[in-house]
Amino acid sequence: MEGLNIRHFKLMNGEEIIGLVAIKNDHNYIIERPVKIHPNLLGGIQFSAWFPFSDDKQFKVLKSNIIQHVPIAESIKDTYVNFALKMDKPISAPDTRTDEELLKEYEDSLNRVADDMIPEVKRTIH
């Protein structure tokens, strides 16, 4: 993985992305499989696709929109590459059910759980 030019970009809008630099032009970079970095509550980071609803693999980032960029540490490269390769899996369509349908489904599931948890009471008449 040492030969891959994977860089961490800090953008003017505050986003931080990691991506494989495919082409470096005078005014922009062409980045393959960019991922957005999200800090989590435990002090670590999480990745998400930068453009999650696009099938495109390459994106142009103008140099004028970049505050700073650096090569990423070798220890992070494996994590990035594994995540980026998993992004090739097809994206499922978003759930388009109405709030009422979702609420009814949730209510039904709660009723099923309640029925399973409460034993049937057998009545005996003496």
C-alpha positions in Angstrom: 0.0 0.0 0.0 3.0 2.2 0.2 2.7 3.2 -3.5 -0.8 4.6 -3.2 -1.2 8.4 -2.9 -4.0 8.4 -0.3 -4.4 11.9 1.2 -6.4 13.5 3.9 -8.0 16.8 2.8 -9.3 19.6 5.0 -11.8 21.6 3.0 -12.9 25.2 3.3 -16.4 24.2 4.3 -15.1 22.3 7.3 -15.4 18.8 5.8 -12.5 16.4 6.0 -12.2 13.7 3.4 -9.7 10.9 2.6 -9.2 9.8 -1.0 -6.9 8.2 -3.5 -5.4 11.0 -5.6 -5.7 9.8 -9.2 -4.7 13.0 -11.0 -3.1 16.3 -9.8 -3.8 19.2 -12.1 -2.8 22.8 -11.9 -6.2 23.9 -10.3 -7.7 20.7 -8.9 -7.3 17.1 -7.8 -9.2 14.1 -9.2 -9.9 11.9 -6.2 -11.1 8.3 -6.3 -13.4 6.8 -3.7 -13.4 9.8 -1.3 -14.8 9.2 2.2 -15.9 11.7 4.7 -14.5 11.6 8.2 -16.8 11.8 11.2 -15.5 12.0 14.8 -17.5 9.7 17.1 -18.4 10.1 20.8 -15.6 7.8 21.9 -12.8 9.9 20.4 -12.4 7.7 17.3 -13.5 8.3 13.7 -16.0 6.8 11.3 -16.1 6.9 7.5 -19.0 7.5 5.2 -19.2 7.9 1.4 -18.7 11.5 0.4 -21.4 11.3 -2.2 -23.5 8.3 -1.0 -26.1 8.3 -3.7 -23.7 8.5 -6.7 -22.3 5.6 -8.6 -19.3 7.7 -9.7 -15.9 6.8 -8.3 -14.0 9.9 -9.2 -14.6 13.5 -8.0 -12.9 16.8 -8.7 -11.8 18.9 -5.8 -10.7 22.4 -6.6 -7.4 23.5 -5.0 -9.1 26.8 -4.0 -11.5 24.8 -1.7 -8.7 23.0 0.1 -7.2 24.4 3.3 -4.5 21.7 3.7 -3.8 18.1 2.6 -1.4 15.5 3.9 -0.6 11.8 3.2 -2.4 9.6 5.6 -0.5 7.3 8.0 0.2 3.7 6.8 -1.9 2.4 9.7 -5.0 4.2 8.4 -4.5 3.2 4.7 -5.7 -0.4 5.3 -8.8 0.8 7.1 -9.5 3.3 4.3 -8.9 0.8 1.5 -11.2 -1.9 3.1 -14.0 0.7 3.6 -13.6 2.1 0.0 -13.8 -1.4 -1.5 -17.0 -2.1 0.4 -18.5 1.1 -1.1 -18.8 -0.7 -4.4 -21.7 -2.8 -3.2 -25.1 -1.5 -4.6 -27.0 1.0 -2.5 -30.5 0.0 -1.5 -33.2 2.5 -2.2 -34.3 4.6 0.8 -37.4 3.6 2.7 -40.4 5.3 1.1 -43.1 4.2 3.5 -45.3 6.9 5.1 -45.1 7.7 8.8 -48.5 6.0 9.4 -47.3 2.8 7.8 -44.1 2.8 9.9 -46.0 3.6 13.0 -48.5 0.7 12.3 -45.6 -1.7 11.7 -43.9 -0.6 14.9 -47.2 -1.0 16.9 -47.7 -4.5 15.4 -44.2 -5.5 16.4 -44.7 -4.2 19.9 -47.9 -6.2 20.2 -46.1 -9.4 19.0 -43.4 -8.9 21.6 -46.0 -8.3 24.3 -47.9 -11.4 23.3 -44.7 -13.5 23.5 -43.8 -12.1 26.9 -47.1 -12.4 28.6 -48.1 -16.0 29.2 -51.7 -17.0 28.6 -53.7 -17.2 31.8 -55.6 -20.4 32.1 -58.8 -20.1 34.1 -60.2 -22.9 36.1 -63.7 -22.8 37.5 -64.2 -24.7 40.7 
